[in-house]
Amino acid sequence: MLPGKKKTGRPRAIGPAELATLRRLVDDGVSVTEAARTLKIGRSTAYAALARR
């Protein structure tokens, strides 16, 4: 981050650990919907996180 700049905007809904868990669940054959429910995040959040690879 550049000096003198403030971090603005909404923080990410899931961190790196949750993202790794989400990817592992999906790679193991769990549907994105079920993985999102397991992690207690929204389905659209899960799809957005997976698209950010």
N, C-alpha and C positions, 0 to 999 in steps of 0.2 A: 504494500500500500504506500502511496506517495505521502511524504510529510505534509502536514497541513490539511489533509483530506479526511473527512469524517466518513465512517462507514454508514451508509444509509440503506433503507429498504428492510424488508421483512427477513428475519433469519430463516435458514433452511429448515424444513420440517423434520428432516431426518439427517443424522450425522453419518460419518464414515462407517461406524460399526453397524448401524441399522441397514445401511446400503449394502454392506457385505453380506449380512444375513439375508436380505431380500434377494440378492443375486443367487446366493447358495440355494435358497428355497426354490426359486424359479428354475434353476439349473437341475435340481433334483426332481423336477416334474410337477411341483405344486403350482396350481394356477396363480396368476398374479392377484386375482381377487382374494383367494384364500391366504396368500402370503401377506397381503395388505391387512386382512383381518387379524392375522396372527400378530403382526407388528403394531396393530391399532393405529394405522394410518389410512388415509383415503385411497381408493383405487386409482384415482387420477394422479395423486401424489406419487404412487408407486410407479405408474407408467412413465411419468415425467422423470423420475429418478433413474429409471432403467434407460431412458432415451438419452440421458446426459452422459453416457459412457464416454 
